[in-house]
Amino acid sequence: MDHRPIGQDTGLRRAEAVAARLDKPMGILGVIFLFVVLGQILATSTGMILFFTVVGWVFWTVFVAEFLLRAYIAGFSRTFWKKNWWQVIFLLVPFLRFFRALQALRFVRVARFARFGGIVSAGVRGSRSAGRLLSSRIGWLAAVTAVVILASSQLLYATGTHGSYADALFESAMATITGTGLTPTTPFARILQVLLAVYSVAVFATLAGSLGAFFLRGTDPPRLRPDPPSPPTPSEHG
């Protein structure tokens, strides 16, 4: 039996209604944010780095504002935090970027974790955004696969396993689609290779199931309709 107060349930329903209304615009921003993070990685000039950094923080501020709005409408209830605790983690990851200044104090691992965490956060948000924007299973799967390729290629390039992002993108695409191995033999590359291979198997199974259901639907025999009742004979009235 649910013992939550009635007002708390009302706040949660209102927060969910607000989230449903903001699904499409927040989904679009989530997809764009993935490319903003890519721009931050590839930018070389000071002006471009500053531009992508500012745009990234603007996007992040919008994400935080949307989350806090839903939390406020839900009354900051415990149930809301239980349902959305994982979003809090991904929203806090960009804060670790401030620790990059600690590299001078030999906190290199913290800085690397901040960079990798930002890429993973953008990838998760991009995949969720694809689910918000697309209702077709095939379309959603294609969009999520593109997000996985972009995120994995950014991780490979950020770790320095590839000197060229084009090479990292090519190998990530091949590993994600066909499950082929990655050229680098670093521990991180091997772990990523296993994850991408598992994902490629899941994609193949999903596509096979969807295509099989599509063709089977077209070969289903027509449904037999019952014959209409015959009119009564004169003997039945007599």
Secondary structure, 3 states (H helix, E strand, C coil): CCCCCHHHHHHHHHHHHHHHHCHHHHHHHHHHHHHHHHHHHHCCCHHHHHHHHHHHHHHHHHHHHHHHHHHHHCCCCHHHHHHHHHHHHHHHHHHHHHHHHHHHHCCHHHHHHHHHHHHHHHHHHHHHHHHHHCCCHHHHHHHHHHHHHHHHHHHHHHCCCCCCHHHHHHHHHHHHHHCCCCCCCCHHHHHHHHHHHHHHHHHHHHHHHHHHHHHHHHCCCCCCCCCCCCCCCHHHHC
